[in-house]
Amino acid sequence: MSRITVFVARKIRTMEPSLPEATAVAVRDGTIVEVGTLETLRPWLEAHPHTIDRTFEKHVLMPGFIDPHLHPSMAAYLLQCEFITAMEWQLPDRTVAPVRTREAFLARLKELHAANADPKEPIFTWGYHRDWHGEIWLKDLDAISRTRPLILVHRSFHETIMNDAALDYFELDREKLRGAHQVDIDRGHFYEAGNRFVRAKLSAYLLSPQRRGPAMKRTAEVIHLGGHTTVGDMAFGIFDHEAEWASSVAAFDNDDTPFRVEFVPHVAFAGTGLRQEQLAALPERNRRRLRFGKHVKLFTDGAFFSQLMQLGGPGYIDGHDGEWLMAPEAFEKAARALWNDGYVIHVHCTGDLGVELALDTLEKLQWERPRINHRFTIEHFGISTPAQARRIADLGALVSANPYYVYELSDIYARRGVGHERASQMVRLGSLSRHRVPFALHSDFTMAPARPLQNAWIALNRVNAAGDVLCPQERVSLDEALQAITINAAYVLGLEHEIGSISSGKKADFTVLEADPCEVAPLDLRDIPIWGTVFEGQPYPLGKR
Amino acid sequence: MTPVPVTTIGGYLGAGKTTLVNGLLAGDHGLRIGVLVNDFGAISIDEKLIVSRDDDVVTLANGCACCSVAGDLAVALDRFAGRADRYEQIVIEASGVADPGRIAALAGSPGLSRGATVVVADAATVRARARDKFVGPLVRRQLSAADLVVLTKIDLADPTGLEQARTFAAAQAPGARLIEVLQGRVDAGHLFAGGTSRRRGLPACTSAEADPASALFDSHHWSSDAPVDIEALRAVVAGLPEGVVRVKGILAMGSGGHVALHRAGEVVSLDPLDGAPDTTGAEVVVIGRAGALDRTQLDGAFRACLLQNRTQS
């Protein structure tokens, strides 16, 4: 057995109500022996050889942060793009300042072009959005360079705009594509279905074998930067499960990686995902950092960022309809088979009608075959009704919410989408709190920055990007916001016995902060600097990997 | 590059789209159809009819091919686009939750042309579906995109219910044609009629005319176990009257092997046929406008091409 290491900290926020604060934690072989003070730890320390580590004497330790829902394989693609975004993004090597006008967008692109010494190397940018950056087409990009391929990947990933050099570089036949549905070749514009003409070529470039490895490493850096020690890959198999597994093993299954990944397989529909009979064998692959539990992912309605969530009355202001990703009957059939087989079901639900379908189904399944401790989880929870918050409680379901919708979209969706009442109440965490529904927060990265402190900050303050406070009645307390990125996030993944709080017998996973979340002003929560993390007893400072 | 017409088959889950597609794949319509399906598993392909399998494409003895969409319909569609040499018609089986109008718009791409949007509706349940809190708006939107509504499972609806379904479909899909089918037995001519959407002037009919007998196209099938004089048959086919839209045939040659016979418009062609159809003589399908086919005359003209009859004369 190894020596005990005792980490002494200014404050340890354990997230365990039985012992909420401490100043020392003893760790052996990656596991917490005991948390308390040097005084209370004495029986252990007198009995065993130990080292007192005072590295964190001036720091605050929290349980390692957990994001139960993000997508590492999508992140690898995105992280190779230059970010020119309307929102601030913190990346491992830089913080991207918001760019909110057309002029500023083009100026930033010119800078990137001038800074790149290789005149032929393509530049990919991500974050372009007409609401912020106005119209930018091929000729505007040609004005910056006629020789370097310039590619704008839209914020939503549903559109691409490129210059002449990029059309040549990717061998896109102008005459063949002229007049194609949802392609405007003269503007270098490929959108929705038309985006297929470029998507495969861009993916082949960005995810080529020599690029994929480094890109997954950057994904690991982003996860570390947010202070995570556990993340959930909440749709394993969305592209190709063997390729995803292979690249996860190559990138994460080593001692440089300061986190574990809990994979939640995406159950098959519309040609992607895994069939139910493929699920049972997955846990045989488990390794220290890469694991499968008995959790699965299903979907109801469409994407929140594309306004394709299914809404009950009165729907959208412009009258368009949302989308079902699975037919309700197909959803029910899949859910029943998985429920009866004992799986914990996570359901992507973005609009209130999507939530309603999930809850109607859960109620039926409970009637047919009651299960306690089933942990059926509503994922995303964009638009919902007050009555649904109560019904979620009645049915014993959980919520894993993306609060970033409030930050980036509440303003736009109030004006062009669903109106102020529903936009201001999106992600109604306060209602969940009043009905005692356990909830976690997630980023769905790449949909939102993988920054748990920022998500907790949104839940706590409900301040959006425009600086307005949205529905203060749906705020939650600081303690609830912090639970949502630690112990309740562990609960949603079924791992609360192992991680999510600092107590005897649990994994020695800590996030090391430069300030105490309970002492800073609520509006400063997201700005607390993160020193780094401790993963299973091993310190991993940021910026020194 | 000759554009290939694309027919979209939409309609909610369980309406009978796959049954219709199965009917097309197994049919003796004589057309080489490329079919894009959501779920290979649901398609019943007789193993004996499979000529080849290539990745996600299964090619059948009657010239049809079936391709699994597996994720991206548009990408799958591109595999068939511009292949007028191999496919005369593309059929997309839309997902049960898709808006067929949006799927049909994919045909606005190089190598493709937009055919009819067919929406399949279960006569027994369509009205209840259209009131459902989850899928009501979707079912109504699907119907509103139709050029042709195919009412299925008409044997499961009582007479009043069937009449109500007809009235309902006609109201939801104004201007669309309406046909009724049993067990997917639909004449391919109905689905591909004119090869264009109603937006380009396909004649419409109201629910009062909705009756299989009022359909726009007829087909006639003639076969023989004995071989024919191929040149003579070619001449007969070339001389068929104006009401004939298409002719397809598989003919055994005296030297062994087979040729495919096609007439599209005025053009008649004979092409060597790969594979080994089990026709020992001839199989011919004639598709023509309703009422334009004189079956007795056709049979007589084809019979006169039999080698045995010609040596006697």
Interface residues (C-beta under 8 A of the other chain):
Chain A: K176 L177 G179 A180 H181 Q182 A193 R196 A200 A270 G271 T272 Q310 G312 D321 E323 W324 L325 M326 A327 P328 E329 A330 L353 E356 L357
Chain B: Y12 L13 G14 N38 D39 S68 V69 A70 G71 D72 A74 V75 D78 S95 G96 V97 D99 A105 L106 A107 G108 S109 P110 D132 K133 F134 V135 P137 L138 R141
